[in-house]
Amino acid sequence: MRVGIISIAIYKVEKVNQVNQIITENSFIVLGRMGMPLQERSMKLISLIVEGNTDVIGRMAGQIGEIDGVEIQSMLIKELNKKG
């Protein structure tokens, strides 16, 4: 299991629903979410804290990254240590 942060910048307001649909479909890996409209810059930002395997996180990031007018950056923290 990995923990990561995904930052999403949406430049085309009509793409918000498409991004939200993908996030909803993958809500089982989302630990936290923060959204912020930056109207003076004509963009919307979404930050996600996620936990899951790299395949699932990467698939969701890839789906979002393919949307025209959307930019995404992700950072994963090294694999979590299991205690016990």
Secondary structure in CASP SS format (residue, H / E / C, confidence):
PFRMAT SS
TARGET T0000
AUTHOR 0000-0000-0000
METHOD secondary structure of the structure
MODEL  1
M C 1.00
R E 1.00
V E 1.00
G E 1.00
I E 1.00
I E 1.00
S E 1.00
I E 1.00
A E 1.00
I E 1.00
Y C 1.00
K C 1.00
V H 1.00
E H 1.00
K H 1.00
V H 1.00
N H 1.00
Q H 1.00
V H 1.00
N H 1.00
Q H 1.00
I H 1.00
I H 1.00
T H 1.00
E H 1.00
N C 1.00
S H 1.00
F H 1.00
I H 1.00
V E 1.00
L E 1.00
G E 1.00
R E 1.00
M E 1.00
G E 1.00
M E 1.00
P E 1.00
L E 1.00
Q H 1.00
E H 1.00
R H 1.00
S C 1.00
M E 1.00
K E 1.00
L E 1.00
I E 1.00
S E 1.00
L E 1.00
I E 1.00
V E 1.00
E E 1.00
G E 1.00
N C 1.00
T H 1.00
D H 1.00
V H 1.00
I H 1.00
G H 1.00
R H 1.00
M H 1.00
A H 1.00
G H 1.00
Q H 1.00
I H 1.00
G H 1.00
E C 1.00
I C 1.00
D C 1.00
G C 1.00
V E 1.00
E E 1.00
I E 1.00
Q E 1.00
S E 1.00
M E 1.00
L E 1.00
I C 1.00
K C 1.00
E C 1.00
L C 1.00
N C 1.00
K C 1.00
K C 1.00
G C 1.00
END
